């Protein structure tokens, strides 16, 4: 089975610990860039590069705050995680099958009489 290209994009975006930290913060609630930068002890320019990668990957979106067009509110885009979740479920099913097969094999060997 061929892996959905979105999985590669998602994994590449999540390969950086700072971007994973941003995702963790946004899982709690949407936040402004300044709040994210403060929580991660980063300057705005460094965080901006990470936010760009996460936006391009589709994992987050930014919205204008109603009363101030200069302020952006970042939030998760849950649909962007579907391909990754599906792929992980397939991998988990594969390993579950493999481990069950190994368990049956080990159990068969353990019940054989010793010579």
Residue pairs with C-beta under 8 A, 6 or more apart in sequence:
1 90
3 87
4 83
4 86
4 87
6 58
6 80
6 83
6 84
7 83
7 84
7 87
9 57
9 58
10 57
10 59
10 80
10 81
10 83
10 84
11 84
12 57
13 19
13 53
13 54
13 56
13 57
13 59
14 20
14 23
14 59
16 50
16 53
18 40
18 42
18 47
18 50
19 50
19 53
19 54
21 40
22 36
22 40
22 47
22 50
22 51
22 54
22 60
22 74
23 54
23 59
23 60
23 76
25 31
25 36
25 39
25 40
26 36
26 60
26 74
26 75
26 76
27 76
30 63
30 73
30 74
30 75
31 39
31 73
31 74
32 65
32 71
32 72
32 73
32 74
33 44
33 47
33 48
33 51
33 72
33 74
34 44
36 42
36 47
36 51
36 74
37 43
37 44
37 46
37 47
40 47
51 60
51 62
51 74
54 60
55 61
55 62
57 80
58 77
58 80
59 76
59 77
59 80
59 81
60 74
60 75
60 76
60 77
61 74
61 75
61 77
62 72
62 73
62 74
62 75
63 72
63 73
63 75
64 71
64 72
64 73
65 71
65 72
65 73
